[in-house]
Amino acid sequence: MIIGLINNKKNMKYFNRHECMGKETLRSIGEATTELFGVDGVSPFGGVSNMLYGLYDGFDYSDKIRSHEEMLQINKENGYLYNKILEICKDIDTYPKHDYDVTEH
């Protein structure tokens, strides 16, 4: 378990949210996290939602979000929200990445 946590941390990529993320993406993340409250079987505080909140802090969870099991349920119940989350991830993909946290918190 501890080795898994260390490997996850070592593989984590970061971006400077203050330099990269525009108002549109910030707004889309806020809307998506709010809309997740209406999706049955998806935790509004864990899983995809938690990773979306992590984007605010410059953690690149885009690949993990796309492959998370909750995305199947989100797509099934709300295709618009599913596509919105994928668009957020595509935007994050364009940001320069770092091996360490570069966002000032």
Protein Blocks (a to p, Z undefined) as FASTA:
>chain_A
ZZmmmmmmmmpccddfklmmcfklmmmmmmmmmmmmmpghiafkgcjlmmmmmmmnopaf
klmmmmpmklmmmmmmommlmmmmmmmmmmmmmpccdfbdfbdZZ
